[in-house]
Amino acid sequence: MGLDQYAYTTKGEENEEIAYWRKHNALHGWMENLWQEQGCPKKDDEDGCFNCIPLELNMENLDKLEQDIIGGNLPETQGFFFGADSRDNDYHREKTLEFIAKARQAIKDGKKVFYDSWW
């Protein structure tokens, strides 16, 4: 078990995975903060956990995420299944910046972009 994270695009009935992370807890914390700022959409459990809830991302969200990655401002995020602090992990940093580029292009192509996780 552990924190598994995905990003995918949708257009109509078509879904395409564009990124996968394993235990990038800082990214998950950033996404959870965004989810809370948006009023916890699609919350379907009583404990309020941000788990298995697709979160739609727009260009503004992607711009902010990129700024926070470059500025070293992802939040420290802990959880039993989340692994070691991933804020300073170069592999996760580069993979997430690649995701942002793909996500921007997908939005320009008329697709929706979502982040989802399971732990």
Secondary structure as UniProt FT lines:
FT   STRAND          4..11
FT   TURN            12..13
FT   STRAND          14..22
FT   HELIX           25..37
FT   TURN            38..39
FT   TURN            41..42
FT   STRAND          55..57
FT   HELIX           59..70
FT   TURN            71..72
FT   TURN            80..81
FT   TURN            87..88
FT   HELIX           90..108
FT   TURN            109..110
FT   STRAND          112..118
//
